[in-house]
């Protein structure tokens, strides 16, 4: 679909391809996103935007993603 610049912690900047649409399904939550295509050895990461759109929280003790208790069935959006 295109390209994006990825910035690493050591200040390197690398151009990576973008792909999509990619459907992400976690539990009963589903969303469609674009993704970055890294080298074959890189580990997949789920970023803040998909977590927010799917209304998921990180449970660091159990090492898992969980739905927010306030929105157990559908994602909850705050619109003002």
FENJOWO-V926558 format. One line per field, one symbol per residue. psi: psi as a letter, one per 40 degrees, with the letter a starting at -180 (. if undefined). A space follows every 10 residues. Layout:
psi->???
This chain:
psi->daiihhhide eihihiiiii ihhhhhbehh ihiiiihaid eihiihaddd dddefiihgd defihiihde gddiihhhh.
